[in-house]
Amino acid sequence: MESSQVRVVHHPLIDHSLTILRDAGTTTDAFRRHARAITVLIASYVLDHLPVDEVRVQTPLEETVGHRLNTNVIFVPVLRAGLAMLDAMSDIVPQSKVGFVGLERDEMTAIARSYYQKLPSHLADAETIILDPMLATGGSAIQTIELLKEKKARHIRLACIVAVPEGIRAIEEQHPDVAIVTAVVDRELNEKKYILPGLGDFGDRYFGTID
């Protein structure tokens, strides 16, 4: 389901790690390792638009031309599952800032409720990357996008690991200016609004809080 707004990252290592994430028998530590591996591979695509300045640099042998980022990058993980993608992204852009948006899903309605937000200033001048591993109904992502736009953010992208057409369509309809980068687009949502085939509750499996 690729389009001008949606980019699916195709890579054998993503296929390998995604298979491990899907496996119900995968341990918490293995789940964490492979979630990080996928995030690293996604990062190069969700950050491929960052502007750079040309600079001169002295190597051990001669002077040459290089490039340095000339923009602020803000990562906004949607709590709590989005934290699973934060360390890998921050390692790649160590000068980045981090905002947090806390949303809790109502299991009866599948609608997310906001319970926390803390965002850096100067969003208008930054490249803002929302981190949300599972794009299901799109409700959490849309609430986060709307919050960021209220705070004057202008350059917003969404990085996720698994998406479904329903969530993608919701964002395309309401926020056609927000690009989506994902490792895979799964088939559909079930009657409880869980992704099929999916990989279960990402946060529970990542943090080991499965009963």
Secondary structure by P-SEA (a helix, b strand, c coil): cccccbbbbbcaaaaaaaaaaacccccaaaaaaaaaaaaaaaaaaaaccbbbbbbbbbcccbbbbbccccbbbbbbbcccccccccaaaaaacccbbbbbbbbbbcccccbbbbccccccccccccbbbbbbcccccaaaaaaaaaaaaaacccbbbbbbccccaaaaaaaaaccccbbbbbcccccccccccccccccccaaaaaacccc
